[in-house]
Amino acid sequence: MRIRVSRRKVRCLREIEYLMRLALRPETPIELADRYVYLARMISMRTRTRIPRELKMFICRRCKRVLRPGVTGVFRVRARPKKAVAVKCLRCGYTHRYIYFPRRDPPPT
């Protein structure tokens, strides 16, 4: 059974990715980047399209603003107690941990 994805959702996903790329550019002013994130979230909610996890990491879960590494957010790789990427918003102080599982290499043949 094949899953059909509407053309509208595909187009919206492309727009969301484009807006997030613009928001994460270093030359984009922070206020404009926050507006891009807001627009991407509105498109996502209106069309019920999920924002990909690799892009969602750059949105603060509390204040819903852009997280730029080193400017508005701190990204750290933690090994204990669980392997995770700790993301801290420098505006509101919220810390979120994205747990990851290392990829297992296939056995040599």
Order of alpha helices (4+ residues) and beta strands (2+ residues): alpha-alpha-alpha-beta-beta-beta
